[in-house]
């Protein structure tokens, strides 16, 4: 049956930055498709709350507390996950940071924080996880890119640079690891309502998003789930090096 192509039963999925928002929504979706979940975050309280929520929903879920920017922690925690839970079949690089302000006055420390979180951390985390995927000749890697992987707007300089770099890193990973049957793709969310981004915080920006998005509204986090499940499943076995924009038509609009 076609539906079996999307079945993630028996797969283990590690999602970084998965305590809330888009990461949490994708984790729930992958779990509902059958995957055993490993949620990552830096805040222990938020992480355990997220795990408890999904556990109460009957999903198999574990936590792994580490900072994706810290290579030492990555080298300790990811092997620990694989020893205790099993080999990681699916990696979703979702952890991210954003600093808004004029590029000409951007503090170098803010620049480094955004680049380290959104780009370097993806390289470090994936480099550790992909070793097992290469040995097993099987794996799915999903990098959470952005509309700013393609275009930007004022005050988003460091973020746009990091997400543009992430797009090209995704393509580089896909090309390097295709021979090992590891598929690497990206999701480019448009504007989604999350705890960190709500229309009430900036009504003017809310109106701008609605006017620029052909569907005339913000996205809802569960609307990312179908794309995440597709890219994590056997249904995408011949898909690699692609960025799929889930944005209500924003990227198609002049």
C-alpha positions, -999 to 999 in steps of 0.1 A, spaced: 0 0 0 11 35 -7 6 46 29 34 22 39 59 45 21 52 71 48 54 46 78 82 55 102 78 25 125 111 12 137 129 44 129 147 66 154 145 104 149 166 130 166 153 165 164 173 195 176 157 225 192 125 205 196 110 218 228 85 242 212 72 257 180 80 242 147 105 216 161 79 203 186 52 201 159 75 181 136 85 158 164 48 151 172 42 144 135 71 120 131 60 102 163 25 98 150 39 83 118 56 57 140 91 70 148 108 68 181 116 103 191 147 119 207 141 155 215 171 178 220 173 212 237 194 233 260 168 241 286 162 211 308 129 222 321 114 229 287 129 197 273 113 175 300 80 193 296 80 186 259 89 149 265 62 146 291 35 161 268 43 137 239 46 107 263 11 114 276 -1 113 240 13 77 238 43 85 217 77 68 223 99 98 232 133 104 249 153 135 257 189 144 250 201 176 267 231 192 249 241 224 232 243 219 194 270 246 192 294 226 215 313 199 197 324 182 229 288 178 240 278 165 206 306 139 206 294 127 241 256 129 238 249 115 203 269 82 209 251 80 242 217 82 224 227 55 200 240 32 228 208 36 249 181 39 223 195 27 189 210 41 157 197 74 145 178 69 112 164 105 109 181 138 119 161 170 118 184 200 123 159 226 137 177 245 164 180 282 154 187 317 166 179 351 152 193 386 160 175 416 144 191 449 137 209 470 111 238 451 96 262 481 99 258 481 137 256 444 143 278 433 171 303 406 161 292 384 191 256 385 178 269 375 143 288 346 157 259 334 178 236 333 148 261 317 125 273 292 152 237 281 159 221 281 125 250 269 104 281 256 122 259 236 147 243 218 117 276 208 104 289 196 138 257 176 147 253 161 112 290 151 110 286 131 142 253 114 132 261 107 96 290 84 105 265 57 115 243 64 85 273 59 62 282 26 78 246 14 75 242 30 40 209 45 51 197 78 65 175 108 62 187 143 71 164 173 71 178 208 76 153 236 85 162 264 62 141 296 56 126 320 31 159 339 38 178 310 23 168 327 -10 160 364 -2 161 388 27 147 420 41 162 448 62 176 439 96 181 402 89 217 402 78 232 376 101 202 353 99 200 355 61 237 348 58 233 317 80 203 304 62 217 310 28 248 291 39 226 263 53 209 259 19 243 254 3 255 231 31 224 210 25 232 207 -12 269 198 -4 258 171 21 234 157 -4 260 155 -31 287 140 -9 266 114 8 242 103 -20 266 74 -27 259 61 8 221 62 3 218 91 27 192 117 15 197 153 27 170 179 21 157 211 35 124 226 45 120 264 41 91 275 63 74 308 56 59 328 84 44 305 111 26 314 143 48 301 172 54 311 208 82 334 196 63 349 167 27 359 171 7 385 152 -2 403 184 35 412 190 36 434 159 3 440 142 19 460 113 42 431 105 13 407 108 -5 427 81 26 428 59 29 390 61 -7 385 51 -4 409 22 28 392 9 15 357 13 -8 346 -15 -29 325 8 -34 356 30 -25 341 63 3 328 86 11 291 87 2 268 115 30 246 128 12 213 121 12 223 84 50 215 83 44 179 94 34 164 60 66 176 44 87 165 73 72 130 72 77 128 35 114 137 37 119 113 66 102 83 49 108 59 21 86 80 0 115 104 -6 142 77 -13 151 93 -47 148 129 -34 180 146 -23 195 181 -24 161 198 -24 147 227 -4 109 225 -1 93 258 7 62 256 29 51 292 28 16 296 14 30 308 -19 52 336 -5 83 325 -24 63 325 -57 50 361 -51 67 392 -65 
